[in-house]
């Protein structure tokens, strides 16, 4: 995460991230947490909501940038689909 991306994220969210009760509430507020529809213990669908939040767009951009980088974190990011199993369509 570069300095310009960090400044934009601070500009969007502010410096006090303790305003929300937990990190789960923060990710839900940014529409980054999946909305699971569960019936009988089985997950029927799991999609994230659409968002016009610039902070969410910045975090998605940061994740894509890390995935393309030549760092250990980038290698981990690229290896995750193979370890977890790719989704079938």
N, C-alpha and C positions, 0 to 999 in steps of 0.2 A: 504494500500500500504506500503510494508516494505521498509527498507533502501536499500536493494540490488536491488529491482525492480526500485526504484527511481533513483539510480545511473546508472543502465543500460539504463533507459529512457533518462536521461540527457546525457549520452554518445552517444546515437543515435541521439537525436534531437538538442542537444546543450542547452546552458543556455538562449539564446536570442530567445524567442518565439514571439517577436514582429516583426520578419522579414516578416511575412505574414500579409496581411491586416486584417484578422479576424479569429475567431475560426472556422468558416465554411470553410475557405480556408485550415486551418490546418487539419481538419478532412478529407477533400477531398484529400489533399496531401497524407495522410496516407491510403487512400482507405477505410475509415470507413463510409463515407457518401453514402447513396444509390443513384444509378443512376436511377431516375424515368423516365420511358417512358410514356408520357402522350399524349393522342389523344382525342380531343373533351372534355377536362376537366375530363376525366376518366383515372385513373392510370392503364396502361396495365401490367406493370411489375416494380418491385422495388427490385433490387438486388445490393449488393455491389460488387465492382470489386475485382478480385484476386490480391493479393499483396504479395510481397516477403519482405516487410518492417519488420524489426525486432521490430521497435517501435510499429507498429500496433499489432503484435503478443504479445508483452508485455502488451499492454492495454487490449487485449482480455483475456489474462491470469489473469490480475488483476480483471476484471469483473467477471470471473468465480470463482476466489478465494473469492471475496466479497459475491457472491451468496451462497457460502457454509459456510460462517462464521456465528457465533452466535451473531451478532450485530444487531442494529436497521436498519442499511443500508442493511444488508443481508436479513432481514425480508422484507424490502420494495422491494428489488430486486426479491425475490421469490413471493411476492404478486402481482406484476405488470401484469403478464399474465392473472390472474383471473379478475383483474379490467378492463384491456383493451380488454379482449377477446382473447382467443387463436386463432391462424390461423388454418383454416381447410385445410386439404390436400386432 
